[in-house]
Amino acid sequence: MVLIHPGEGRRVAWAWLYLFSVFSAYYIIRPIRDEAGVAGGVANLSWLFTGTLLAMMALNPPFGALVRRLPRMRFIAITYRFFMLNLLVFLVLFQTTTGSANIWTGRAFFIWTSVFNLFVVSVFWAFMVDLFTSGQAKRLFGFIAAAATVGGILGSSVTAAAVRSLGVPALLLIAIGLLEVGVFSARRLGRLQPVLHTPAASMSGAGPETPIGGSVMAGLTNALRSPYLLGICVYMLLYTVLSTFLYFQQAEIVDRTFADRAARTVFFARVDLLVNVLTLGGQCFLTGRTMTRAGVAITLTFVPALTAAGFLLLGMMPTAAVVVGFTALRRAGNFVFARPTREVLFTVVSREDKYKTKNFIDTVVYRLGDQVGAWSSSLITLLGLGAGAIAWTAVPIALAWAGNAWWLGRRQEKMAGAIRDKKRPAGLPELA
C-alpha cells in the first residue's frame, strides 16, 4: 500500500495522528460554519469572503513574526492554542446570543473557521515539508494525507449524528480537545528529527528548532521575487477562484431545498462524509504510486484537467445533479492528487519559504482567490446570466490552470533532481 523505509515509521505514525486530530476537529466545525453562512443569507456570502480575506491579511504579519523569532515547536503550539482559545469564546457566544445577535455570531464564526482551517493545515504541511525530502514526500504524503480523510469521516459523522442531541457548544469542546492532541503529536514528532535533511542546513549547523529569522514580510516579498513561488501563487489563485464558483452554486441549491437549520447542517456533514469516503481509497492506493511513477507534473495537472471537463459539462447541462456530482469528484480529486502534490512543490525551497511564503500562499493568496471567485459569481448572477454562464467562464480559466500546473510540476522535478545530484557532505542521509 505504501513503501515506508527504515527509520520513517515513527515519524509517519505521529504525522498521521497529528493530521487526523486536526481534521477531525475541522470537520466537526465545518458543517456548523456552512450552516451559519447559509443562515446569514446566501446573498451575504460575498461579504463573508471579503471579511475572511481581511482577517487573513491581518494575521499573516503576526504569524511571520512568530516564525522569525521563536523555535519551530513554540510557534506551532502558540498558533494552535490561539485558535483553541477562540473556540472557547465562540462557545460562550453561541450559548448567550439569540436572534440577530446569533446570526452575526454565526457570520463571525464563518469568517473565523475559514481562517482557522487554512492556518492550522498550512502549519501542518509546512512542518511536513521541513521533515521529509522530495523523494520521501512523493512516497509518503498521500498516505499521510489519508489521515485528513479519516479525520474528516470521523468529524463529519460526529456532527451529523450529535448536533441535535449535544448541540453546537459541546461539539466545539470536542474540537478543542482534538486540537490539543494535535499539539501533543507535533511535539513528539519534532523530537524525532535531531538534524535537518537539507544540505544547506547540515553545512551551516542549523538545528530544527533554530529560529528561522528573516523579515516578517518575507512571505510576500519572496513570493514576488521567485518565478517558481509566483507560479505556485497563480496555481492557488486559479484553484480557489474555480472552487468558489462551485461553492456558491451548492449554497444556492441547499438554501432552496432545506428550510430547517439543523437539516442543512446534517446535509453538509453528509456531503463531507461522502467525499471523505471516496477519497480514502485513492489516498492509500493511488497518490504515492501516481506521483512516483507518473511524476509531479502529470499528477498536479490531473485536477485542473478534470475541472475543465467538469465545467464544460456543467455549461451544457447546468443542473443540480451535475453541480453536486462535479463538486464531489473535484473535491475528492483535490485530496487524492492535487493537495499532496502541491505540498511536494515546497520540498525544494528554503526553510524560510516553507514556513513564511507557504503560509502566505496557503492563507492570503488562497482567500484572495475566494474573493475574486465570490465577487465574480455575484456579478454574473447580478447580470442575470445564471449557472451556465459561470461554467463557460470557468472553462478557459481551468485550461490556463492546467498549463500552470504542468509548468510547476516540471520545474519541481528539475529542482529536486539538482538537489539529489548535488554533492552531499559526509554523513548526510540519502534524499530518498
ABEGO torsion letter per residue (X at the ends): XBBBBBGAAAAAAAAAAAAAAAAAAAAAAAAAAAAAAAAAEAAAAAAAAAAAAAAAAAAAAAAAAAAAABBAAAAAAAAAAAAAAAAAAAAAAAAABBEAAAAAAAAAAAAAAAAAAAAAAAAAAAAAAAABBAAAAAAAAAAAAAAAAAAAAAAAAAAAAAAAAAEAAAAAAAAAAAAAAAAAAAAAAAAABABBABAAAAAAGBBAABBAEEBAAAAAAAAAABAAAAAAAAAAAAAAAAAAAAAAAAAAAAAAABABAAAAAAAAAAAAAAAAAAAAAAAAAAAAAAAAAAEAAAAAAAAAAAAAAAAAAAAABBBAAAAAAAAAAAAAAAAAAAAAAAAAAAAABBAAAAAAAAAAAAAAAAAAAAAAAAAAAAAAAAAGAEAAAAAAAAAAAAAAAAAAAAAAAAAAAAAAAAAAABBBBBGBBBBX
